[in-house]
Amino acid sequence: MRIEILGSGCARCHGLEANVRKALEMLGKDAEVVDVTDMQQIMTYGVMSMPALVIDGKVVSAGRVLSPEEAKKSIVGASA
């Protein structure tokens, strides 16, 4: 599983990444978590608000910092 955090590297982006890592820990799952800060690459996803969460190439959230519980639901939903 590949999880991408799209954003400029701001505090909200770091918060989303921390919550995603916590969710993975709660689930006992391993995943590659990558920060994507390159605007050209972010634009290929069509995301207009950040931070955004992309799981295996699919945008699952944009414009908000998911809680660990919300991130957990997104991860489980993406792997189903």
FENBELNOR-V251841 format. One record per backbone hydrogen bond with DSSP energy under -1.0 kcal/mol. NH is the residue of the N-H (numbers start at 0). CO is the residue of the C=O. If there is no record, write none. Layout:
# FENBELNOR-V251841
nh:NH co:CO
nh:NH co:CO
This chain:
# FENBELNOR-V251841
nh:2 co:31
nh:3 co:53
nh:4 co:33
nh:5 co:51
nh:6 co:35
nh:13 co:9
nh:14 co:10
nh:15 co:11
nh:16 co:12
nh:17 co:13
nh:18 co:14
nh:19 co:15
nh:20 co:16
nh:21 co:17
nh:22 co:18
nh:23 co:19
nh:24 co:20
nh:25 co:21
nh:26 co:22
nh:27 co:23
nh:28 co:23
nh:31 co:0
nh:33 co:2
nh:35 co:4
nh:41 co:37
nh:42 co:38
nh:44 co:41
nh:45 co:42
nh:51 co:5
nh:52 co:60
nh:53 co:3
nh:54 co:57
nh:55 co:1
nh:57 co:54
nh:59 co:52
nh:60 co:52
nh:62 co:50
nh:70 co:66
nh:71 co:67
nh:72 co:68
nh:73 co:69
nh:74 co:70
nh:75 co:71
nh:76 co:72
nh:77 co:73
nh:78 co:74
